[in-house]
Amino acid sequence: MKQVICIHWGTKYGPRYINRLYGMVARNITPPFRFVCFCDDPAGIREEVETRPLPQIDYEIPKTKTGIWPKSRLWGPRLADMSGPVLFLDLDLVITGSLDPFFDYGDPEDVILSRNPSNPLERLGQTSVFRFPVGKLEPLQAKFRVDPLGVAETYRYEQRFVTRNAPGGVKLFPRGWVIHFRRDCRRTTPLNYFLPPKLPAQARIVIFPGHLTPEDAIAGRYGPKRAESAGGHLRLLFDGSRRKGGPITHLRHFIRPAPWVAEHWRE
């Protein structure tokens, strides 16, 4: 039984993202499988998704500018009635290929993260997509519980905390399975004004760290409140009050619509 999990709290994404994630998983996995969403409100979530309450914790989630520390709820000794390896997926990613290899790779007892391309000089994993046996990360939760804010300020991102402290160390999924939309798909300037973002052939999952979302990629805008046409974007180059960053940065921050994102990101 392949087990896929996600977590949702608050109102940033809502059931629409959960339902689309389930649809993508179901189209790209060989049954049997379970899809479990740990959430604070199951309203609006499609019936095929098993919803469970957020795992209880006895510490306060630190409020920081960086890092998604509510994910630490998943590090406890139990996750509902689940046991063995689970594959965690962020809500705002796009699945473009088979997920089966993510369950076959390595040993069932391994903690395996996707690769983080943001820090090439640091062996750093990315927890947008990662697999772990239920309960194995309990020592991380115990360490985090002692001083949540101190840990968050020291490591900045929970993926760095997991990478450096997971019992037995971590492995990384093969390069190219999980790709970064901004770094691996968008075109370099000036091609970004003429060609849509590309989808590398080996990609199975596309992640969207930062401010870009699948909806932005479909619309062809570089984040909320950005111009959706090349002409509109170029006109802002001469408006310092509305332009974000310097001229070179502004020229880079444009994308054309990516039809392949719409093709995959659906229920």
LINPEDA-V106429 format. One record per backbone hydrogen bond with DSSP energy under -0.5 kcal/mol. CO is the residue of the C=O (numbers start at 0). NH is the residue of the N-H. E is the energy in kcal/mol with one decimal. If there is no record, write none. Layout:
BEGIN
<<CO	NH	E> <CO	NH	E>>
END
This chain:
BEGIN
<<1	3	-0.5> <1	33	-2.8> <2	86	-2.8> <3	35	-2.7> <4	88	-2.1> <5	37	-2.5> <7	39	-0.9> <13	16	-1.0> <13	17	-1.1> <14	18	-3.1> <15	19	-1.9> <16	20	-2.2> <17	21	-2.4> <18	22	-2.1> <19	23	-2.3> <20	24	-2.5> <21	25	-3.0> <22	26	-1.6> <23	27	-0.9> <24	27	-1.1> <25	28	-0.6> <27	98	-3.2> <28	30	-0.6> <31	1	-2.0> <33	3	-2.7> <34	49	-2.5> <35	5	-1.7> <35	37	-0.5> <36	38	-0.7> <36	51	-2.3> <37	7	-2.6> <38	53	-0.7> <41	44	-1.8> <45	48	-1.6> <48	50	-0.7> <49	36	-2.9> <51	38	-2.4> <61	63	-0.8> <66	68	-0.7> <67	70	-1.3> <68	71	-2.1> <69	72	-1.8> <70	73	-2.2> <71	74	-1.6> <72	75	-0.8> <75	134	-0.6> <78	81	-2.6> <81	78	-0.5> <83	133	-2.3> <85	87	-0.6> <85	131	-1.9> <86	4	-2.6> <87	129	-1.5> <89	92	-0.7> <93	95	-0.6> <93	205	-3.0> <98	101	-1.6> <98	102	-0.6> <99	102	-1.7> <99	103	-1.1> <100	104	-1.9> <106	109	-2.2> <109	111	-0.6> <110	170	-2.5> <111	130	-2.9> <112	172	-2.5> <113	125	-2.8> <114	116	-0.7> <115	118	-0.5> <118	121	-2.0> <121	123	-1.7> <123	115	-2.0> <125	113	-1.6> <125	128	-0.8> <127	89	-2.2> <128	113	-1.5> <129	87	-3.2> <130	111	-2.5> <131	85	-2.2> <132	135	-2.1> <134	137	-1.5> <135	138	-0.5> <136	139	-0.9> <136	140	-1.6> <137	141	-2.4> <138	142	-2.0> <139	143	-2.6> <140	144	-2.6> <141	145	-0.9> <142	146	-0.8> <143	146	-0.6> <146	150	-2.6> <147	151	-2.4> <148	152	-2.5> <149	153	-2.0> <150	154	-2.7> <151	155	-2.0> <154	156	-3.0> <156	159	-0.9> <156	160	-1.5> <157	161	-2.5> <158	162	-2.5> <159	163	-2.1> <160	164	-1.3> <161	165	-2.0> <165	168	-2.6> <170	112	-2.8> <173	176	-1.7> <176	178	-0.5> <176	203	-2.8> <176	204	-2.1> <178	180	-0.5> <178	206	-3.1> <179	183	-3.5> <179	184	-0.7> <180	184	-1.9> <180	185	-1.6> <184	197	-2.9> <187	190	-1.1> <187	191	-1.1> <189	192	-1.9> <190	193	-1.6> <190	194	-2.9> <194	255	-0.5> <197	199	-0.5> <199	202	-1.4> <203	95	-2.5> <203	96	-1.6> <204	178	-2.7> <204	206	-0.5> <205	93	-2.6> <206	180	-2.5> <208	211	-0.5> <212	216	-2.1> <213	217	-2.2> <214	218	-2.2> <215	219	-2.1> <215	220	-2.0> <216	257	-2.2> <220	222	-1.5> <222	225	-1.2> <228	232	-2.3> <229	233	-2.5> <230	234	-2.1> <231	235	-1.2> <233	236	-1.1> <234	237	-1.3> <235	238	-1.7> <237	239	-0.6> <238	241	-1.3> <238	242	-2.2> <242	244	-0.6> <245	249	-2.7> <246	250	-2.3> <247	251	-1.8> <248	252	-1.5> <251	253	-1.9> <255	196	-0.6> <256	258	-0.7> <257	260	-1.4> <257	261	-1.0> <258	262	-1.9> <259	263	-1.5> <260	264	-3.3> <263	265	-1.8>>
END
